[in-house]
Amino acid sequence: MLDLGICSTHLDNPIRGFSFLSDGPLDMRMNTQNPLSAYEVINEYSPEELQGIFRVFGELRIAKKLAYIIVAKRSQSPIKSTQALVNLLAPSLPKNIFNKIIAQVFQAIRIEVNAEMDVIKLFLEQSVKALNRGGRLVCISYHSLEDRLVKLFIREGKFEGKAESDLYGNRNLPFRKIGNLQVPSEDEIKENSRARSGKLRIGERI
C-alpha cells in the first residue's frame, strides 16, 4: 500500500518551512540534497511560472494576483521566510478563507519543490512491472491532484486520455478497479483529524 501524503513530521517541522503556522526558512525540501528549494521558487521563478504552479498545484483562481504580489515585493528585497510570505499575502486575502488559501499556496510550492506529481506518476508506472497478475495496488491520497492521477491510472493505465484498444476493440488495461472510493468515517476523523482528506483506491493487476 502506498500512502501518497507527506509524513506528519515533515509537515510540522519549522526547520523545513512546510507549515504556515510557524516561522521557518523557505525550504520545503523533503530531500535536503535537492538543489531547488522554496526560496528559489519564490524569489527566482517568473510571474508566469509562479502563476502556473499556484493555478495547477494549488488550484487557486487568484493565482495571477498572488504571483504578481510576490514579484513586486521581491523586486525590493528577497522573501526569506515562511512568515514573511504569509505576512506579504495576508492583506490581499479574505479573512474568512485566509487559512485555506495560504494552505493551498504552501501546497503548490511544496509540490513544485519536490516534483511530487512526477514521483507519483513514476511510482504508478513502475507498479505495473512490479505487480504480478492478481497483485493489488492500494493508494491513499490526500488532495485532489494525487487522487486524480491514481484514479485515471487505475481506470485507463495512463494519466491523460483513454486506454488504447487492439483491432478487436479490447482495451489494453494494466489494472481493474476493486471496489469504490473509500473515505474515512466520522469516528476515524475524530480519532485522527489528519485522515479527513484521505481517499483510498484499489486496483488489481490484470
Steps between C-alpha positions, in 0.01 A plus 500: 500500500629846410415798718539799268491758780806657660611375839353716776846552649593685181187714502547600863872574465563878507863447397383386157233768467215268402241665724363852485407473869858551618788707370783329318722528196353469151630147448228231468746238367429143604847413372753755621727409208242645263650817346156659468341644813195717563732801517598460134138442397378816674792725416611380157200359312344727239151642562365252245669205669368600842155550358517154343592313818242688707230428244587136428649373827307731736180507293476871576283731293698803619831352383588801284434745782713303745787469253518872433483592870802277558692634201437861600628438855810301404608777261560708813659229715507116505222311680688277743259338745161334516370775727619769260306330220187466715520864615546614141190323371275548804371853422375388158310190618148476647522432873228234496696274258852623577627172646360299209666716235835515679492122541445468125789739430734294719373178343576633152854605593570170676379295203719702264811476720472124542363418153229303679277441200792359299593269789142369525482443125829310504384280787171417330676413175749280684219321685390344171834315473535434871163326552419151377155419367254522788728727701334809642592866492361685803546877513394759757511855367444822690409758239315505171811518279639176640162328498437600138826336387424178690140488376597549135787252512291224655218567253696566179861401565610853413472854633324664207248376247366149456676164496598370158299215343607214273346415162213321673415790728655347813644769721860459614463550875756411769250511789137445579333705769422322826206643694409865526683801633551470876502803730546517879200461728396770746641291785837466328515875439424564867790274599736637234412835346777459239296220344225745400612544138625144443369308198577134445485327159588142410596347168573135419765408246348334196 
